[in-house]
């Protein structure tokens, strides 16, 4: 899981590249998962690892505490603010009881005074079939860098090239109002 690369989008338009940028988005590149998400996937009661590697997974977040099954609290550990263009965009590092972390960035209007919450509750689940079908139709699950090879190419083994490590995914803070993916 630590070496897997993922694309991220809060909505289908963001994921498909038609809905405007999020965070410090640099062209819909892939990212590695933060240790907090890896921990939740690997310890998921439904053994989510295989599904997460094959098609992805759904992340639900809320700032309003929930004791229901599957929700995990992440508590703010460190708050920072970096100047981004013409306004400051606060970031915060959150950790769970296992010490795994996730970074969140405040999104929304620059003038909003609401800060990132002290606790963010996170829940993971399998992607709905409707979302998987949409991703296949839009070639979201394709890997442009992947090439199918045959065994005869391995008679003289090519020199192994280390993969460039992608940056870690930064998640947006909770939205002001609920929204739907599709």
C-alpha positions as CSV (number, residue, x, y, z in Angstrom):
1,X,0.0,0.0,0.0
2,X,2.8,2.4,0.8
3,X,4.1,2.3,-2.8
4,X,0.7,2.5,-4.5
5,X,-0.2,5.6,-6.5
6,X,-3.7,7.2,-6.5
7,X,-5.6,10.0,-8.2
8,X,-8.0,12.0,-6.1
9,X,-11.1,14.0,-6.6
10,X,-13.9,15.3,-4.4
11,X,-16.3,15.2,-7.4
12,X,-16.3,13.5,-10.8
13,X,-15.5,16.8,-12.5
14,X,-12.4,17.3,-10.3
15,X,-11.1,13.8,-10.9
16,X,-11.7,14.0,-14.6
17,X,-10.0,17.4,-14.9
18,X,-13.0,19.5,-15.9
19,X,-14.0,21.1,-12.7
20,X,-11.2,23.5,-11.8
21,X,-8.2,22.9,-9.6
22,X,-8.0,21.9,-6.0
23,X,-5.4,22.6,-3.4
24,X,-2.0,22.9,-5.2
25,X,-3.1,20.7,-8.1
26,X,-0.5,20.3,-10.8
27,X,-2.3,18.6,-13.6
28,X,-4.1,15.5,-12.0
29,X,-0.9,13.7,-11.2
30,X,-0.8,10.7,-9.0
31,X,0.1,10.8,-5.4
32,X,1.1,8.3,-2.7
33,X,-1.2,7.8,0.3
34,X,-0.5,9.4,3.7
35,X,0.2,6.9,6.5
36,X,-3.2,7.6,8.0
37,X,-5.0,6.3,5.0
38,X,-2.7,3.3,4.6
39,X,-3.3,2.4,8.3
40,X,-7.1,2.6,7.8
41,X,-7.0,0.5,4.7
42,X,-4.7,-2.2,6.1
43,X,-6.7,-2.5,9.3
44,X,-10.2,-2.2,7.7
45,X,-12.6,-4.8,9.0
46,X,-13.7,-5.6,5.4
47,X,-10.1,-6.3,4.3
48,X,-10.2,-3.4,2.0
49,X,-6.5,-3.7,0.7
50,X,-7.2,-5.7,-2.4
51,X,-10.2,-3.6,-3.5
52,X,-8.2,-0.4,-2.7
53,X,-5.3,-1.5,-4.9
54,X,-7.6,-2.7,-7.8
55,X,-10.2,0.1,-8.1
56,X,-9.6,2.6,-5.3
57,X,-11.8,3.4,-2.3
58,X,-14.2,6.0,-0.9
59,X,-13.1,8.4,1.9
60,X,-15.8,10.0,4.0
61,X,-14.9,12.8,6.5
62,X,-16.8,14.8,9.0
63,X,-15.9,17.3,11.7
64,X,-18.8,16.3,13.8
65,X,-17.8,13.3,16.0
66,X,-19.3,9.9,15.4
67,X,-19.0,6.8,17.5
68,X,-20.6,4.6,14.8
69,X,-18.7,1.7,13.4
70,X,-16.0,2.4,11.0
71,X,-15.3,6.1,11.9
72,X,-11.8,6.9,13.1
73,X,-10.8,10.2,14.8
74,X,-7.7,12.1,13.6
75,X,-6.7,14.8,16.0
76,X,-4.8,18.0,15.0
77,X,-1.1,17.7,15.8
78,X,0.4,20.7,14.0
79,X,-1.1,23.7,12.3
80,X,0.8,25.8,9.7
81,X,0.0,28.5,7.2
82,X,1.9,28.9,3.9
83,X,1.4,31.9,1.6
84,X,-0.2,30.6,-1.6
85,X,-0.6,33.2,-4.3
86,X,-2.4,36.2,-2.7
87,X,-3.8,34.5,0.4
88,X,-2.7,32.2,3.2
89,X,-3.9,28.6,3.0
90,X,-3.7,26.9,6.4
91,X,-2.5,23.3,6.5
92,X,-2.7,20.9,9.5
93,X,-1.2,17.6,10.3
94,X,-3.6,15.2,11.9
95,X,-2.8,11.8,13.7
96,X,-4.8,8.9,14.9
97,X,-4.2,6.8,18.0
98,X,-1.7,4.6,16.1
99,X,0.5,7.6,15.2
100,X,-0.4,7.5,11.5
101,X,-0.9,10.9,10.0
102,X,-2.8,12.8,7.2
103,X,-2.3,16.4,6.1
104,X,-5.4,18.6,5.4
105,X,-5.5,22.0,3.7
106,X,-8.3,24.5,4.3
107,X,-10.3,25.0,1.1
108,X,-13.0,27.6,0.4
109,X,-13.1,31.4,0.2
110,X,-9.9,33.0,1.4
111,X,-11.8,35.4,3.7
112,X,-13.6,32.7,5.7
113,X,-12.6,32.8,9.3
114,X,-13.4,29.2,10.1
115,X,-10.3,27.2,10.8
116,X,-9.7,23.5,10.4
117,X,-11.4,21.5,13.1
118,X,-9.5,20.0,16.1
119,X,-10.8,16.5,15.2
120,X,-11.6,15.0,11.7
121,X,-13.5,11.7,11.7
122,X,-12.6,9.5,8.7
123,X,-14.3,6.4,7.3
124,X,-13.3,4.2,4.3
125,X,-15.4,2.0,2.1
126,X,-15.4,0.3,-1.3
127,X,-16.2,2.5,-4.3
128,X,-19.8,2.2,-5.3
129,X,-20.3,0.2,-8.6
130,X,-21.6,3.4,-10.3
131,X,-18.4,5.2,-9.6
132,X,-16.2,2.3,-10.8
133,X,-18.2,2.2,-14.1
134,X,-17.8,5.9,-14.5
135,X,-14.0,5.7,-13.8
136,X,-13.6,2.9,-16.4
137,X,-15.6,4.8,-19.0
138,X,-13.4,7.9,-18.4
139,X,-10.1,5.9,-18.3
140,X,-9.4,7.1,-14.8
141,X,-8.1,3.7,-13.8
142,X,-5.7,3.4,-16.8
143,X,-2.0,3.9,-16.1
144,X,-0.3,5.7,-19.0
145,X,3.1,4.6,-17.9
146,X,2.2,0.9,-17.9
147,X,3.4,-1.4,-20.8
148,X,2.4,-5.0,-21.2
149,X,5.6,-7.2,-21.8
150,X,6.1,-10.7,-22.9
151,X,8.6,-13.2,-21.4
152,X,10.9,-13.1,-24.3
153,X,11.9,-9.6,-23.4
154,X,13.5,-11.0,-20.2
155,X,16.2,-13.0,-21.8
156,X,18.6,-10.1,-21.2
157,X,17.2,-8.4,-18.2
158,X,16.9,-4.6,-18.6
159,X,18.6,-2.4,-16.0
160,X,16.2,-1.6,-13.2
161,X,15.3,2.1,-12.9
162,X,14.0,3.4,-9.6
163,X,10.6,4.9,-9.8
164,X,10.3,8.5,-8.9
165,X,8.5,8.8,-5.5
166,X,5.3,10.9,-5.9
167,X,4.3,13.5,-3.4
168,X,2.0,12.6,-0.6
169,X,-1.7,13.4,-1.1
170,X,-3.0,16.4,0.9
171,X,-6.7,16.1,1.6
172,X,-9.1,19.1,1.7
173,X,-10.7,20.0,5.0
174,X,-14.4,19.3,5.5
175,X,-16.7,21.2,3.1
176,X,-19.2,23.9,4.4
177,X,-22.1,21.8,3.0
178,X,-22.6,18.2,1.7
179,X,-22.1,17.4,-2.0
180,X,-22.4,14.3,-4.2
181,X,-19.6,12.7,-6.3
182,X,-21.7,12.2,-9.5
